[in-house]
Amino acid sequence: MNIMIPAREIVEKMTITQNPDGNLAGKWEGMRGRENTISNLKFADGKLTFTRTSKMGGNDFTMTFEGTVTGNAIKGTFNSDFGERAVTASRAAKPETPKAEPNKPPAGKK
């Protein structure tokens, strides 16, 4: 996710997975190594929403996200007590599972 803040852009990574019960889960990997929690993650009718809580200096900082997903792109905004920040994102390609060579067992199996 590319987050626009005054005078610069921050690029961070969010991974979304689907749990066996069908609910979505999110993991945030920030540049600054802060602890982040994603909650209330929902995707319906092309809209992605979630709440992100970051720990900063012993305090929790909460922001909400709402965006529109079109193909592999997301465009939306983070809202917090500090105002609104424009966000763009793109879906990363899934890593391919290595295929076993003919007459050779898959890696890790003998």
Helices and strands as residue ranges (DSSP letters): E 2-5, E 8-11, E 13-18, E 24-29, E 36-44, E 47-56, E 59-70, E 73-80, E 83-90
